[in-house]
């Protein structure tokens, strides 16, 4: 079971497969084993070098008691630290739920370290207000005004979400 230590906190990770690096990040109250149990790792390891991470406070990683160690910035920096430990300059990223929230934070903090992001079960529009503005700004910088191809499907999806909801405010649910 390999670990890195960042700022005194041990973060567990696993590496499996051959090919371009792909980080798989689990959701809240889960751990890296979910990718194994669901069969994703078995399928993806034939085409990708998988990097599975137990987020701090989850699985076999340390569980610090200080609430400030659980900020999204810390989770995002843990992912980059694992890549640094492995000597990986750039990877793909797939995160679900909390893993997607961490992915959006990585877009803010270290977008050049990743080729692509696949993020499910979370949206930047649900992120705190300051993060929402920064994430939207980062997408606009990378995607342009929508006239070109930009950064592939990710930017196309973002442009469509901005057109559908330009203010980023959640709409009230109709009462039943």
Kinemage of the C-alpha trace (Angstrom):
@kinemage 1
@onewidth
@group {chain A} dominant
@subgroup {mainchain}
@vectorlist {calphas} color= white
{ca unk a 1} P 0.000 0.000 0.000
{ca unk a 2} L 1.929 3.109 -1.149
{ca unk a 3} L 1.521 6.477 0.594
{ca unk a 4} L 2.779 9.998 0.132
{ca unk a 5} L 3.088 12.388 3.060
{ca unk a 6} L 2.061 15.982 2.489
{ca unk a 7} L 2.227 18.454 5.354
{ca unk a 8} L 2.350 15.574 7.831
{ca unk a 9} L -0.716 13.782 6.424
{ca unk a 10} L -0.327 10.390 4.752
{ca unk a 11} L -2.335 9.908 1.543
{ca unk a 12} L -2.796 6.389 0.195
{ca unk a 13} L -2.742 5.762 -3.516
{ca unk a 14} L -2.611 2.762 -5.829
{ca unk a 15} L -1.206 2.527 -9.326
{ca unk a 16} L -2.275 -0.055 -11.904
{ca unk a 17} L -2.211 -0.530 -15.667
{ca unk a 18} L -0.329 0.772 -18.661
{ca unk a 19} L -0.960 3.769 -20.873
{ca unk a 20} L -1.695 7.451 -20.351
{ca unk a 21} L -2.150 8.318 -16.652
{ca unk a 22} L -5.730 8.610 -15.377
{ca unk a 23} L -6.555 9.712 -11.823
{ca unk a 24} L -9.720 8.131 -10.414
{ca unk a 25} L -11.112 10.001 -7.391
{ca unk a 26} L -13.976 8.669 -5.272
{ca unk a 27} L -16.872 10.523 -3.677
{ca unk a 28} L -17.596 11.493 -0.079
{ca unk a 29} L -17.436 8.719 2.544
{ca unk a 30} L -16.035 6.269 -0.001
{ca unk a 31} L -12.497 5.185 -0.890
{ca unk a 32} L -10.438 3.999 -3.841
{ca unk a 33} L -11.816 0.469 -3.466
{ca unk a 34} L -15.097 1.622 -5.047
{ca unk a 35} L -13.348 1.827 -8.453
{ca unk a 36} L -12.165 -1.765 -8.011
{ca unk a 37} L -15.459 -3.171 -6.711
{ca unk a 38} L -17.495 -1.568 -9.509
{ca unk a 39} L -15.196 -3.015 -12.188
{ca unk a 40} L -13.974 0.315 -13.568
{ca unk a 41} L -10.324 -0.355 -12.693
{ca unk a 42} L -10.365 -3.822 -14.270
{ca unk a 43} L -11.681 -2.399 -17.523
{ca unk a 44} L -9.640 0.802 -17.662
{ca unk a 45} L -6.247 -0.620 -16.654
{ca unk a 46} L -5.829 -2.209 -20.090
{ca unk a 47} L -5.697 1.265 -21.688
{ca unk a 48} L -4.611 3.587 -18.859
{ca unk a 49} L -2.114 3.849 -16.053
{ca unk a 50} L -4.609 4.260 -13.220
{ca unk a 51} L -3.844 6.353 -10.164
{ca unk a 52} L -6.466 5.693 -7.501
{ca unk a 53} L -6.384 7.922 -4.411
{ca unk a 54} L -7.907 7.636 -0.944
{ca unk a 55} L -8.740 11.247 -0.089
{ca unk a 56} L -7.626 12.507 3.304
{ca unk a 57} L -10.168 11.385 5.888
{ca unk a 58} L -11.145 8.389 3.753
{ca unk a 59} L -10.014 4.785 3.368
{ca unk a 60} L -6.448 4.137 4.511
{ca unk a 61} L -5.367 7.811 4.316
{ca unk a 62} L -4.857 9.754 7.531
{ca unk a 63} L -7.866 11.309 9.207
{ca unk a 64} L -6.732 14.602 10.738
{ca unk a 65} L -8.900 16.237 13.402
{ca unk a 66} L -8.380 19.843 12.293
{ca unk a 67} L -11.356 20.876 10.101
{ca unk a 68} L -9.145 23.296 8.110
{ca unk a 69} L -7.269 20.317 6.655
{ca unk a 70} L -10.435 19.332 4.771
{ca unk a 71} L -10.661 22.348 2.481
{ca unk a 72} L -10.962 21.627 -1.245
{ca unk a 73} L -7.587 23.268 -1.775
{ca unk a 74} L -5.957 20.596 0.415
{ca unk a 75} L -7.653 17.733 -1.433
{ca unk a 76} L -6.611 19.209 -4.803
{ca unk a 77} L -3.021 19.695 -3.660
{ca unk a 78} L -2.952 16.068 -2.457
{ca unk a 79} L -3.788 14.878 -5.980
{ca unk a 80} L -1.017 16.997 -7.490
{ca unk a 81} L 1.411 15.736 -4.810
{ca unk a 82} L 0.649 12.116 -5.777
{ca unk a 83} L 1.366 12.950 -9.426
{ca unk a 84} L 4.613 14.638 -8.381
{ca unk a 85} L 5.622 11.560 -6.358
{ca unk a 86} L 5.030 9.368 -9.403
{ca unk a 87} L 6.884 11.734 -11.750
{ca unk a 88} L 3.748 12.354 -13.831
{ca unk a 89} L 3.686 15.800 -15.451
{ca unk a 90} L 0.179 15.542 -16.913
{ca unk a 91} L -2.765 13.150 -16.489
{ca unk a 92} L -6.452 12.722 -17.193
{ca unk a 93} L -8.838 13.071 -14.233
{ca unk a 94} L -12.120 11.322 -13.434
{ca unk a 95} L -13.919 12.263 -10.238
{ca unk a 96} L -17.349 11.513 -8.863
{ca unk a 97} L -19.295 13.599 -6.328
{ca unk a 98} L -16.672 14.901 -3.883
{ca unk a 99} L -14.076 13.706 -6.412
{ca unk a 100} L -15.731 15.986 -8.988
{ca unk a 101} L -15.688 18.918 -6.544
{ca unk a 102} L -11.966 18.270 -6.083
{ca unk a 103} L -11.623 18.181 -9.877
{ca unk a 104} L -13.230 21.619 -10.181
{ca unk a 105} L -10.772 22.888 -7.555
{ca unk a 106} L -7.892 21.368 -9.535
{ca unk a 107} L -9.144 23.284 -12.597
{ca unk a 108} L -8.731 26.450 -10.500
{ca unk a 109} L -5.338 25.549 -9.023
{ca unk a 110} L -3.471 23.370 -11.522
{ca unk a 111} L -5.278 23.132 -14.886
{ca unk a 112} L -2.040 22.653 -16.832
{ca unk a 113} L -1.377 19.365 -15.005
{ca unk a 114} L -4.335 17.657 -16.700
{ca unk a 115} L -5.329 16.784 -20.254
{ca unk a 116} L -9.017 16.332 -19.477
{ca unk a 117} L -11.596 16.166 -16.702
{ca unk a 118} L -14.539 13.801 -16.444
{ca unk a 119} L -16.634 15.036 -13.529
{ca unk a 120} L -19.921 13.537 -12.403
{ca unk a 121} L -22.371 14.014 -9.572
{ca unk a 122} L -21.337 17.645 -8.991
{ca unk a 123} L -21.367 20.947 -10.825
{ca unk a 124} L -19.310 24.135 -10.565
{ca unk a 125} L -22.605 26.003 -10.212
{ca unk a 126} L -23.076 24.418 -6.773
{ca unk a 127} L -19.594 25.419 -5.663
{ca unk a 128} L -19.102 28.406 -3.365
{ca unk a 129} L -19.621 31.735 -5.121
{ca unk a 130} L -15.909 32.668 -5.350
{ca unk a 131} L -15.078 29.246 -6.782
{ca unk a 132} L -17.919 29.475 -9.307
{ca unk a 133} L -16.587 32.758 -10.707
{ca unk a 134} L -13.031 31.447 -10.894
{ca unk a 135} L -14.047 28.150 -12.516
{ca unk a 136} L -16.166 29.970 -15.095
{ca unk a 137} L -13.260 32.361 -15.778
{ca unk a 138} L -10.866 29.436 -16.209
{ca unk a 139} L -13.235 27.736 -18.668
{ca unk a 140} L -13.700 30.974 -20.615
{ca unk a 141} L -9.924 31.452 -20.786
{ca unk a 142} L -9.382 27.922 -22.048
{ca unk a 143} L -12.470 27.730 -24.274
{ca unk a 144} L -12.602 31.241 -25.696
{ca unk a 145} L -15.839 32.851 -26.728
{ca unk a 146} L -17.338 29.686 -28.150
{ca unk a 147} L -16.482 30.419 -31.766
{ca unk a 148} L -13.665 27.865 -31.959
{ca unk a 149} L -13.295 24.263 -30.926
{ca unk a 150} L -11.585 25.214 -27.658
{ca unk a 151} L -10.842 22.324 -25.343
{ca unk a 152} L -13.119 19.729 -26.918
{ca unk a 153} L -16.268 18.423 -25.310
{ca unk a 154} L -15.584 19.844 -21.859
{ca unk a 155} L -15.713 23.405 -23.128
{ca unk a 156} L -18.701 22.694 -25.344
{ca unk a 157} L -20.621 21.396 -22.313
{ca unk a 158} L -19.588 24.429 -20.274
{ca unk a 159} L -20.654 26.854 -23.022
{ca unk a 160} L -24.039 25.129 -23.219
{ca unk a 161} L -24.499 25.299 -19.434
{ca unk a 162} L -23.624 29.014 -19.419
{ca unk a 163} L -26.108 29.687 -22.227
{ca unk a 164} L -28.806 27.756 -20.373
{ca unk a 165} L -28.134 29.489 -17.047
{ca unk a 166} L -25.984 32.612 -17.569
{ca unk a 167} L -26.256 33.843 -13.955
{ca unk a 168} L -25.240 30.495 -12.424
{ca unk a 169} L -28.085 30.745 -9.931
{ca unk a 170} L -29.999 27.636 -9.111
{ca unk a 171} L -33.613 27.822 -10.130
{ca unk a 172} L -36.254 27.224 -7.517
{ca unk a 173} L -37.992 23.871 -7.698
{ca unk a 174} L -41.708 24.009 -8.518
{ca unk a 175} L -43.906 23.217 -5.543
{ca unk a 176} L -45.910 20.065 -5.722
